Amino acid sequence: MAEYEVVVVGASAGALDALQRWLPLLPATFPSAIVIVVHLLPGHASMLAELLQKNCPLQVKEADDKEPLLAGTVYCAAPNYHLLIESDGHLNYSVDDPVRGSRPSIDVLFASAADALREKVIGVVLTGANDDGAKGLQKIVREGGRAFVQSPAEAHASAMPLAALEACPEATVVPLAQLAEVLEQVTQPAKNKHQIEKPV
């Protein structure tokens, strides 16, 4: 079993471009599940999973309510629902009120993952124009997980990465082009961890 069971990812403004640049670089053997929340307009069907699947070596799908997390699968949140991870490793949708105007909310996903899987979670904050994800990333680290943030200098919208770093200064800043490689290294067995170099 992978040391990290899930990588939770949050993005907003500029998300599609960032995800289309990052996901194709992941290896087909990536050992963890990936769950993505992108701020989506309510009342409109999302084509996000289909768009991301085109060049991604992993299976990409819109998450179904109550389905189990599977390693090597990318799950995208549906519009107008919060997506959560339960303690039994299943996904769950909620129609609770929007959080700071967003449903799905990145913070809701991150916090639920931290509560459910604690040290087996990696949180990643990508481009975005608000502060959603900052508190959730802080909670992931507090529960023993790892945190990565896209370099604000290269992000389409730097507000979300900057807010994440302010709330979670322990997070590692990673250029998008290096994110797949860094995550692949981090999810390898512990014997290889000493070989990981911090990105510049």
ZIJOBEL-V962383 format. One record per pair of residues at least 4 apart in sequence whose ideal C-beta (glycine too) atoms are under 8 Angstrom apart, sorted by sequence separation. I is the first residue (numbers start at 0). J is the second residue. D is the distance in whole Angstrom. If there is no record, write none. Layout:
BEGIN
I,J,D + I,J,D
END
This chain:
BEGIN
0,4,7 + 10,14,4 + 13,17,6 + 14,18,6 + 15,19,6 + 16,20,6 + 17,21,6 + 18,22,6 + 19,23,7 + 20,24,8 + 21,25,8 + 25,29,5 + 29,33,8 + 39,43,7 + 46,50,6 + 47,51,6 + 48,52,6 + 49,53,8 + 51,55,6 + 55,59,5 + 62,66,7 + 68,72,7 + 76,80,7 + 84,88,7 + 85,89,5 + 97,101,6 + 98,102,7 + 101,105,7 + 103,107,7 + 104,108,7 + 105,109,6 + 106,110,6 + 107,111,6 + 108,112,6 + 109,113,6 + 110,114,6 + 111,115,6 + 112,116,6 + 113,117,7 + 116,120,5 + 127,131,7 + 132,136,6 + 133,137,7 + 134,138,7 + 135,139,7 + 136,140,7 + 137,141,6 + 138,142,6 + 140,144,6 + 149,153,7 + 150,154,7 + 157,161,5 + 158,162,6 + 159,163,6 + 160,164,6 + 161,165,6 + 162,166,6 + 163,167,6 + 164,168,6 + 173,177,5 + 174,178,7 + 177,181,6 + 178,182,6 + 179,183,6 + 180,184,6 + 181,185,6 + 182,186,6 + 183,187,7 + 187,191,4 + 191,195,8 + 76,81,8 + 77,82,7 + 84,89,8 + 85,90,7 + 97,102,4 + 99,104,7 + 103,108,7 + 127,132,7 + 139,144,4 + 140,145,8 + 149,154,5 + 152,157,7 + 154,159,8 + 173,178,5 + 187,192,7 + 39,45,5 + 52,58,8 + 68,74,7 + 76,82,4 + 84,90,6 + 85,91,5 + 96,102,8 + 98,104,4 + 139,145,8 + 140,146,5 + 151,157,4 + 154,160,5 + 164,170,6 + 10,17,6 + 52,59,4 + 83,90,7 + 84,91,8 + 95,102,8 + 97,104,7 + 99,106,8 + 113,120,6 + 139,146,6 + 163,170,6 + 184,191,7 + 185,192,8 + 10,18,7 + 39,47,7 + 51,59,5 + 52,60,8 + 74,82,8 + 82,90,6 + 83,91,5 + 94,102,8 + 98,106,6 + 112,120,5 + 124,132,5 + 164,172,7 + 173,181,5 + 184,192,8 + 82,91,8 + 83,92,8 + 98,107,6 + 113,122,8 + 124,133,7 + 151,160,4 + 8,18,8 + 37,47,6 + 82,92,6 + 83,93,6 + 112,122,7 + 122,132,8 + 136,146,5 + 150,160,7 + 151,161,5 + 171,181,8 + 184,194,7 + 185,195,7 + 48,59,5 + 81,92,7 + 82,93,8 + 149,160,5 + 184,195,5 + 35,47,8 + 48,60,5 + 60,72,7 + 62,74,4 + 80,92,4 + 81,93,4 + 95,107,8 + 124,136,6 + 136,148,8 + 148,160,5 + 160,172,8 + 48,61,5 + 58,71,7 + 59,72,8 + 60,73,7 + 61,74,8 + 62,75,6 + 80,93,7 + 81,94,8 + 109,122,5 + 122,135,7 + 151,164,7 + 47,61,7 + 57,71,5 + 58,72,5 + 59,73,4 + 60,74,6 + 61,75,5 + 62,76,6 + 80,94,6 + 81,95,6 + 93,107,7 + 122,136,5 + 181,195,7 + 57,72,6 + 58,73,7 + 60,75,7 + 61,76,8 + 62,77,7 + 77,92,7 + 79,94,8 + 148,163,5 + 45,61,7 + 57,73,5 + 59,75,7 + 61,77,6 + 68,84,7 + 74,90,6 + 148,164,6 + 18,35,7 + 81,98,8 + 122,139,4 + 146,163,8 + 181,198,6 + 55,73,7 + 121,139,8 + 122,140,8 + 18,37,8 + 105,124,7 + 120,139,5 + 148,167,8 + 62,82,6 + 68,88,5 + 67,88,6 + 68,89,7 + 81,102,6 + 82,103,5 + 146,167,5 + 151,172,8 + 153,174,6 + 177,198,5 + 15,37,8 + 51,73,7 + 67,89,5 + 68,90,7 + 80,102,7 + 81,103,5 + 113,135,7 + 120,142,7 + 122,144,6 + 124,146,8 + 148,170,5 + 150,172,5 + 153,175,6 + 14,37,4 + 66,89,7 + 67,90,8 + 79,102,6 + 80,103,6 + 81,104,6 + 109,132,6 + 121,144,6 + 122,145,7 + 123,146,8 + 124,147,8 + 126,149,6 + 146,169,6 + 147,170,6 + 148,171,7 + 149,172,8 + 150,173,7 + 14,38,7 + 33,57,7 + 51,75,7 + 65,89,6 + 66,90,6 + 79,103,8 + 83,107,6 + 84,108,7 + 110,134,7 + 118,142,7 + 120,144,4 + 121,145,5 + 122,146,5 + 123,147,5 + 124,148,5 + 125,149,5 + 146,170,4 + 147,171,5 + 148,172,6 + 149,173,7 + 150,174,5 + 174,198,6 + 6,31,5 + 8,33,6 + 10,35,7 + 48,73,8 + 65,90,7 + 78,103,8 + 82,107,8 + 83,108,7 + 106,131,6 + 109,134,8 + 110,135,5 + 113,138,5 + 117,142,4 + 118,143,3 + 119,144,7 + 120,145,8 + 121,146,8 + 122,147,7 + 123,148,7 + 124,149,7 + 146,171,7 + 147,172,8 + 148,173,7 + 149,174,8 + 150,175,7 + 173,198,5 + 5,31,6 + 6,32,7 + 7,33,8 + 8,34,7 + 9,35,8 + 10,36,8 + 11,37,7 + 12,38,8 + 64,90,7 + 65,91,7 + 77,103,8 + 81,107,5 + 82,108,5 + 85,111,7 + 105,131,4 + 106,132,6 + 109,135,3 + 113,139,5 + 117,143,5 + 118,144,6 + 121,147,7 + 123,149,8 + 133,159,8 + 145,171,8 + 147,173,5 + 149,175,6 + 171,197,7 + 172,198,7 + 4,31,6 + 5,32,5 + 6,33,5 + 7,34,5 + 8,35,5 + 9,36,5 + 10,37,5 + 11,38,4 + 48,75,5 + 63,90,7 + 64,91,6 + 76,103,4 + 81,108,7 + 84,111,5 + 88,115,7 + 104,131,6 + 105,132,4 + 106,133,8 + 108,135,7 + 109,136,6 + 112,139,7 + 117,144,7 + 127,154,8 + 132,159,6 + 136,163,5 + 140,167,6 + 171,198,7 + 3,31,5 + 4,32,7 + 5,33,7 + 6,34,7 + 7,35,8 + 8,36,7 + 9,37,8 + 10,38,8 + 29,57,6 + 34,62,7 + 47,75,5 + 62,90,5 + 64,92,5 + 83,111,4 + 84,112,5 + 86,114,7 + 88,116,8 + 101,129,8 + 106,134,5 + 107,135,7 + 110,138,5 + 113,141,7 + 114,142,7 + 116,144,8 + 126,154,4 + 128,156,4 + 130,158,7 + 131,159,7 + 1,30,4 + 5,34,6 + 7,36,8 + 18,47,8 + 22,51,6 + 27,56,4 + 86,115,5 + 106,135,4 + 109,138,6 + 113,142,4 + 125,154,7 + 126,155,4 + 127,156,5 + 129,158,6 + 130,159,7 + 133,162,4 + 137,166,5 + 140,169,5 + 149,178,7 + 1,31,5 + 25,55,7 + 26,56,7 + 27,57,7 + 45,75,7 + 62,92,8 + 85,115,6 + 99,129,7 + 101,131,6 + 105,135,6 + 109,139,6 + 126,156,5 + 128,158,5 + 129,159,6 + 132,162,8 + 133,163,5 + 136,166,7 + 137,167,5 + 140,170,7 + 19,50,7 + 23,54,4 + 25,56,6 + 84,115,5 + 99,130,8 + 113,144,6 + 126,157,8 + 127,158,6 + 128,159,7 + 132,163,6 + 136,167,5 + 147,178,7 + 15,47,7 + 19,51,7 + 22,54,7 + 23,55,6 + 25,57,6 + 45,77,6 + 76,108,7 + 84,116,7 + 99,131,6 + 112,144,8 + 127,159,3 + 130,162,4 + 133,165,7 + 134,166,6 + 18,51,6 + 22,55,4 + 23,56,7 + 45,78,5 + 98,131,7 + 126,159,6 + 127,160,7 + 129,162,8 + 130,163,8 + 133,166,4 + 34,68,7 + 44,78,7 + 125,159,7 + 126,160,7 + 133,167,7 + 136,170,6 + 147,181,7 + 15,50,7 + 19,54,7 + 22,57,7 + 43,78,6 + 124,159,6 + 125,160,7 + 147,182,7 + 32,68,4 + 42,78,7 + 124,160,6 + 130,166,8 + 22,59,7 + 32,69,6 + 39,76,8 + 41,78,6 + 42,79,7 + 32,70,6 + 35,73,7 + 37,75,7 + 39,77,8 + 40,78,7 + 41,79,4 + 31,70,6 + 32,71,7 + 33,72,7 + 34,73,8 + 35,74,7 + 37,76,7 + 39,78,4 + 124,163,4 + 30,70,6 + 31,71,8 + 32,72,6 + 33,73,4 + 34,74,5 + 35,75,5 + 36,76,5 + 39,79,8 + 145,185,6 + 29,70,8 + 30,71,7 + 32,73,8 + 33,74,7 + 35,76,7 + 29,71,6 + 32,74,7 + 34,76,8 + 28,71,7 + 27,71,8 + 36,82,6 + 124,170,8 + 34,82,7 + 34,84,7 + 125,175,8 + 22,73,7 + 123,178,7 + 34,90,7 + 123,182,8 + 41,102,7 + 121,182,7 + 5,68,6 + 38,101,5 + 4,68,7 + 39,103,7 + 121,185,7 + 38,103,8 + 121,186,8 + 4,70,8 + 37,103,8 + 36,103,5 + 38,105,8 + 36,104,7 + 1,70,6 + 36,105,5 + 36,107,8 + 36,108,5 + 34,108,6 + 7,84,8 + 34,112,7 + 5,84,7 + 4,88,7 + 38,127,7 + 31,121,7 + 38,131,7 + 11,105,8 + 10,105,8 + 9,105,3 + 9,108,7 + 9,109,7 + 7,108,5 + 7,109,6 + 21,125,8 + 7,112,5 + 5,112,6 + 18,125,7 + 17,125,5 + 17,126,5 + 5,116,6 + 14,125,7 + 4,116,5 + 13,125,8 + 14,126,6 + 7,120,6 + 9,122,8 + 13,126,4 + 14,127,7 + 5,119,7 + 6,120,8 + 7,121,7 + 8,122,8 + 9,123,7 + 10,124,8 + 12,126,6 + 13,127,7 + 4,119,4 + 5,120,6 + 6,121,5 + 7,122,5 + 8,123,5 + 9,124,5 + 10,125,4 + 11,126,7 + 12,127,6 + 3,119,5 + 4,120,7 + 5,121,7 + 6,122,8 + 7,123,7 + 8,124,8 + 9,125,7 + 10,126,6 + 11,127,3 + 12,128,4 + 2,119,7 + 3,120,7 + 6,123,6 + 8,125,7 + 10,127,6 + 11,128,6 + 3,121,5 + 9,127,7 + 11,129,6 + 11,131,7 + 9,131,6 + 9,132,4 + 9,135,7 + 7,135,8 + 7,139,8 + 17,149,7 + 17,154,8 + 17,155,7 + 16,155,6 + 3,144,8 + 13,154,7 + 3,145,7 + 13,155,3 + 12,155,6 + 13,156,5 + 12,156,4 + 11,156,7 + 12,159,8 + 11,159,6 + 10,159,8 + 9,159,7 + 24,176,8 + 26,179,8 + 29,182,8 + 21,175,6 + 24,178,8 + 25,179,5 + 29,183,7 + 20,175,6 + 24,179,4 + 31,186,5 + 20,176,8 + 24,180,7 + 30,186,5 + 21,178,5 + 22,179,8 + 25,182,7 + 26,183,6 + 29,186,7 + 17,175,6 + 21,179,6 + 25,183,7 + 6,182,6 + 6,186,8 + 3,185,7 + 3,186,5 + 2,186,6 + 1,186,6 + 2,188,7 + 2,189,7
END
